[in-house]
Amino acid sequence: MDLQSLTLLVEIIDCGNLSQVARKFNMTRANVSYHLSQLEKSVGAQLVRRTTRRVEATEVGLRLYEHGRNIQNEILAARETVEQLGQGLQGRVGISVPSGFGDLVMADWLIEFKHLYPGIVLDVLFENRTDHLRDEVDLAIRVMNEPPPSLVARRLGDVRCIVCASREYAEAHGMPRTPQELCEAPIISVGALGRQIRMCAEDATTRHEVVLEPTLISDHFPFLRKGILAGLGVGLVPDYVLPDKLASGEIVTALDDYRLSIYGEHMYLLYMPSRHRTKAMRTCIDFLLEKAGAAQPASGHAP
């Protein structure tokens, strides 16, 4: 058993595809297949099952994969230690953040992080995606109810959805007193499949489901913030979109006794359990967890 074959096995199981591994290592697919076959012969057991679409690890293959991944991580850690001797903290961290939370909240955090650790390269993607981690992304921040079981999830806090409007709009048109009255208001909210969004509203005794058709729709919360401040309607947005205007009284809220849900109720920091966590990545994780913890009010909600 040689280290190259073990490395290829780890990549094959991670990718689920021999051709993708061949491209990554600038090899032919046949050469990758040969190394895999030789490893299986040396072990005396089948390590992966091949289908027409992907390869999957057998039980023996999965055990060997775990050893191979640990060896890779130790080698990376040793290389990192040697490279950083006598230097400040260095490395690269790729982060995927939701466009709204990233722009309105995390941008200031990440700029502060760069001031503290100028030697770390931050590659920040502002995006709203349903997938979470790709090769260039080490950490992903996502709003959801439950994190995927295949990923390590660190909870940053809770996200509360609020019904809000400018004080001028509220004085001129009134605010909804029940979830059903939202159907009569011009709604400003996130994009959804088609034009409709489904909102759940719960109070102490009742659960309501309301279907709404927003009149101003966007996945970019800074734009929705401008629309709400301009008095274009009733906003249905996370509470981190307008905290300063809520504090000043420029924005008022309604249905405060209801627990509203559209997007997901928790903010998570996600990363792959198998990926080597560099010192730069670990430092960034600890920093973001500390910032999120400090930003949470007594109620436990995210900023």
C-alpha positions as CSV (number, residue, x, y, z in Angstrom):
1,M,0.0,0.0,0.0
2,D,1.5,3.3,-1.1
3,L,0.6,6.9,-0.1
4,Q,-0.3,7.9,-3.7
5,S,-2.9,5.2,-4.0
6,L,-4.3,6.0,-0.6
7,T,-4.5,9.7,-1.6
8,L,-6.3,8.7,-4.8
9,L,-8.8,6.6,-2.8
10,V,-9.6,9.5,-0.6
11,E,-10.2,11.8,-3.6
12,I,-12.3,9.1,-5.4
13,I,-14.6,8.7,-2.4
14,D,-14.8,12.5,-1.9
15,C,-15.6,13.1,-5.6
16,G,-17.6,10.0,-6.3
17,N,-16.2,10.0,-9.8
18,L,-13.0,8.7,-11.3
19,S,-13.0,11.2,-14.2
20,Q,-13.1,14.1,-11.8
21,V,-10.1,12.8,-9.9
22,A,-8.2,12.2,-13.1
23,R,-8.7,15.9,-14.1
24,K,-7.7,17.1,-10.6
25,F,-4.4,15.2,-10.7
26,N,-3.8,15.6,-14.5
27,M,-4.0,11.8,-15.0
28,T,-5.9,9.6,-17.3
29,R,-9.0,7.9,-16.0
30,A,-7.4,4.5,-16.8
31,N,-4.4,5.4,-14.7
32,V,-6.6,6.3,-11.7
33,S,-8.5,3.0,-12.2
34,Y,-5.3,1.1,-12.3
35,H,-4.0,2.6,-9.0
36,L,-7.4,1.8,-7.4
37,S,-7.2,-1.8,-8.6
38,Q,-3.7,-2.2,-7.3
39,L,-4.7,-0.9,-3.9
40,E,-7.7,-3.3,-3.8
41,K,-5.3,-6.2,-4.7
42,S,-2.9,-5.2,-1.9
43,V,-5.7,-4.9,0.6
44,G,-7.4,-8.1,-0.6
45,A,-10.9,-6.5,-0.6
46,Q,-13.2,-4.4,-2.8
47,L,-12.9,-0.7,-1.7
48,V,-15.6,0.9,-3.9
49,R,-18.7,-0.1,-5.7
50,R,-19.0,1.4,-9.2
51,T,-22.3,2.3,-10.8
52,T,-22.9,4.0,-14.1
53,R,-23.1,7.4,-12.4
54,R,-20.7,7.3,-9.4
55,V,-18.6,5.2,-7.0
56,E,-19.4,4.5,-3.4
57,A,-17.2,3.2,-0.6
58,T,-17.6,-0.2,0.7
59,E,-17.3,-0.7,4.5
60,V,-13.6,-1.6,4.1
61,G,-13.1,1.3,1.7
62,L,-14.7,3.7,4.2
63,R,-12.4,2.5,7.0
64,L,-9.4,2.9,4.8
65,Y,-10.7,6.3,3.6
66,E,-10.8,7.5,7.3
67,H,-7.1,6.5,7.8
68,G,-6.1,8.2,4.5
69,R,-7.9,11.4,5.4
70,N,-6.3,11.5,8.8
71,I,-2.8,11.0,7.2
72,Q,-3.5,13.8,4.7
73,N,-4.6,16.1,7.5
74,E,-1.5,15.4,9.5
75,I,0.7,16.0,6.5
76,L,-1.0,19.3,5.8
77,A,-0.7,20.3,9.5
78,A,3.0,19.5,9.5
79,R,3.5,21.5,6.3
80,E,1.6,24.4,7.7
81,T,3.7,24.4,10.9
82,V,7.0,24.4,8.9
83,E,5.8,27.2,6.5
84,Q,4.7,29.5,9.3
85,L,7.8,29.2,11.5
86,G,8.9,32.7,12.2
87,Q,6.0,34.2,10.4
88,G,2.6,35.7,11.4
89,L,-0.6,33.7,10.9
90,Q,-1.1,33.1,7.2
91,G,-3.3,31.0,5.0
92,R,-6.5,31.3,2.9
93,V,-10.1,30.9,4.0
94,G,-13.0,30.7,1.5
95,I,-16.3,31.8,3.0
96,S,-19.8,31.7,1.4
97,V,-22.2,34.1,3.1
98,P,-25.9,34.9,2.4
99,S,-26.0,38.2,0.5
100,G,-28.2,40.0,3.1
101,F,-26.7,38.8,6.3
102,G,-23.2,39.0,4.8
103,D,-23.7,42.6,3.6
104,L,-25.6,44.0,6.6
105,V,-23.9,42.1,9.5
106,M,-20.9,40.0,8.5
107,A,-19.0,42.5,6.3
108,D,-18.0,44.5,9.4
109,W,-16.9,41.3,11.2
110,L,-14.8,40.2,8.3
111,I,-13.1,43.6,7.9
112,E,-12.3,43.5,11.6
113,F,-10.9,40.0,11.2
114,K,-8.6,41.3,8.3
115,H,-7.3,44.1,10.5
116,L,-6.4,41.5,13.2
117,Y,-4.9,38.9,10.8
118,P,-3.6,40.7,7.7
119,G,-1.6,37.6,6.6
120,I,-4.8,35.6,6.1
121,V,-6.4,35.8,2.7
122,L,-10.2,36.0,2.9
123,D,-12.1,34.9,-0.2
124,V,-15.7,35.9,0.5
125,L,-18.6,35.0,-1.8
126,F,-21.9,36.8,-1.2
127,E,-24.5,34.4,-2.6
128,N,-27.8,32.7,-1.9
129,R,-27.4,29.0,-2.7
130,T,-29.0,25.8,-1.7
131,D,-25.8,23.9,-1.9
132,H,-23.3,24.6,0.8
133,L,-19.6,23.7,0.2
134,R,-17.6,23.5,-2.9
135,D,-13.8,23.1,-3.4
136,E,-13.2,26.9,-3.1
137,V,-15.4,27.2,0.0
138,D,-14.1,26.2,3.5
139,L,-16.9,27.8,5.5
140,A,-20.6,28.5,4.6
141,I,-23.0,30.6,6.6
142,R,-26.6,29.4,6.0
143,V,-30.1,30.1,7.5
144,M,-32.1,26.9,7.9
145,N,-34.1,24.9,10.4
146,E,-31.9,21.9,10.5
147,P,-28.3,21.6,9.2
148,P,-27.3,18.7,6.9
149,P,-26.1,15.7,8.9
150,S,-23.1,15.3,6.5
151,L,-21.6,18.6,7.7
152,V,-20.2,20.0,10.9
153,A,-22.7,22.7,12.0
154,R,-21.9,25.4,14.6
155,R,-24.9,27.5,15.6
156,L,-24.4,31.2,15.3
157,G,-27.8,32.1,16.7
158,D,-31.5,32.3,15.9
159,V,-33.1,34.4,13.2
160,R,-36.5,36.0,13.9
161,C,-38.8,37.1,11.0
162,I,-40.6,40.4,11.6
163,V,-43.5,42.3,10.1
164,C,-42.5,45.9,9.8
165,A,-43.0,49.2,8.0
166,S,-42.0,52.8,8.0
167,R,-43.8,54.9,10.6
168,E,-45.2,57.1,7.8
169,Y,-46.6,54.0,6.1
170,A,-48.1,52.7,9.3
171,E,-49.8,56.1,10.1
172,A,-51.2,56.4,6.6
173,H,-52.4,52.8,6.0
174,G,-52.4,51.0,9.4
175,M,-50.6,47.8,10.2
176,P,-52.0,44.2,10.0
177,R,-53.5,42.9,13.3
178,T,-53.7,39.3,12.3
179,P,-51.7,37.1,10.0
180,Q,-54.6,37.0,7.5
181,E,-54.6,40.8,7.2
182,L,-51.2,40.5,5.7
183,C,-52.9,39.3,2.5
184,E,-54.4,42.8,2.1
185,A,-51.1,44.7,2.4
186,P,-48.4,45.3,-0.2
187,I,-45.7,42.9,0.9
188,I,-42.0,43.4,0.6
189,S,-40.1,40.2,1.0
190,V,-37.7,37.6,-0.3
191,G,-38.1,35.8,-3.7
192,A,-39.8,32.5,-3.8
193,L,-41.0,29.9,-6.4
194,G,-43.4,31.8,-8.6
195,R,-44.9,34.9,-6.9
196,Q,-46.2,33.3,-3.8
197,I,-44.6,32.7,-0.4
198,R,-46.0,30.6,2.4
199,M,-45.6,31.9,5.9
200,C,-46.3,30.1,9.1
201,A,-47.4,32.2,12.1
202,E,-47.8,30.7,15.6
203,D,-49.0,32.3,18.8
204,A,-49.6,30.6,22.2
205,T,-52.6,28.7,21.0
206,T,-52.9,28.6,17.2
207,R,-50.8,27.9,14.1
208,H,-51.7,29.9,10.9
209,E,-50.5,29.3,7.4
210,V,-50.8,32.3,5.1
211,V,-50.0,32.5,1.3
212,L,-48.8,35.9,0.3
213,E,-48.0,37.5,-3.0
214,P,-45.3,40.2,-2.5
215,T,-45.3,43.3,-4.6
216,L,-41.6,44.0,-4.1
217,I,-39.4,40.9,-4.3
218,S,-35.7,40.4,-4.0
219,D,-33.1,38.0,-2.5
220,H,-31.0,41.1,-1.8
221,F,-32.0,42.3,1.7
222,P,-30.3,45.7,1.5
223,F,-32.6,46.5,-1.4
224,L,-35.7,45.3,0.5
225,R,-34.5,47.5,3.4
226,K,-34.6,50.6,1.1
227,G,-38.1,49.7,-0.1
228,I,-39.4,49.4,3.5
229,L,-37.8,52.7,4.5
230,A,-39.3,54.3,1.4
231,G,-42.8,53.4,2.6
232,L,-43.6,51.0,-0.3
233,G,-45.3,48.5,1.9
234,V,-45.1,46.0,4.8
235,G,-41.8,44.2,5.1
236,L,-41.5,40.5,6.0
237,V,-37.8,40.2,6.6
238,P,-35.3,38.9,9.2
239,D,-34.7,41.1,12.2
240,Y,-31.1,41.8,11.3
241,V,-32.2,43.9,8.3
242,L,-33.3,47.0,10.2
243,P,-32.0,46.9,13.8
244,D,-30.9,50.5,13.8
245,K,-34.2,51.8,12.4
246,L,-36.2,49.7,14.8
247,A,-34.2,51.2,17.7
248,S,-34.7,54.8,16.5
249,G,-38.5,54.3,15.9
250,E,-38.3,55.0,12.2
251,I,-39.6,51.5,11.6
252,V,-42.5,49.9,13.5
253,T,-43.5,46.3,13.8
254,A,-46.7,44.3,14.0
255,L,-47.8,40.8,15.0
256,D,-45.1,40.7,17.6
257,D,-46.9,38.0,19.6
258,Y,-46.5,35.6,16.7
259,R,-43.6,33.4,15.8
260,L,-43.2,33.8,12.0
261,S,-41.3,31.5,9.8
262,I,-40.4,31.7,6.1
263,Y,-36.6,31.3,5.6
264,G,-35.5,29.1,8.5
265,E,-35.1,30.0,12.1
266,H,-31.4,29.3,12.8
267,M,-28.1,30.6,11.5
268,Y,-25.3,28.0,11.1
269,L,-21.6,28.0,10.3
270,L,-21.0,24.8,8.2
271,Y,-17.8,23.0,7.2
272,M,-16.8,19.5,5.9
273,P,-15.8,17.1,8.7
274,S,-13.2,15.5,6.4
275,R,-11.5,18.7,5.3
276,H,-8.2,19.7,7.1
277,R,-8.9,22.7,9.3
278,T,-5.9,25.0,8.9
279,K,-4.9,27.3,11.7
280,A,-6.3,30.2,9.6
281,M,-9.6,28.4,9.2
282,R,-9.8,27.5,12.9
283,T,-9.0,31.1,13.8
284,C,-11.7,32.4,11.6
285,I,-14.3,29.9,13.0
286,D,-13.5,30.9,16.6
287,F,-13.6,34.6,15.6
288,L,-17.1,34.3,13.9
289,L,-18.5,32.3,16.8
290,E,-17.3,34.9,19.3
291,K,-18.7,37.8,17.2
292,A,-22.1,36.0,16.8
293,G,-22.2,35.3,20.5
294,A,-21.5,38.9,21.5
295,A,-24.1,40.1,19.0
296,Q,-26.9,38.1,20.5
297,P,-29.3,40.0,22.7
298,A,-30.8,38.4,25.8
299,S,-33.6,36.8,23.8
300,G,-31.0,34.7,21.9
301,H,-31.8,36.0,18.5
302,A,-29.1,36.6,15.9
303,P,-28.4,40.2,15.1
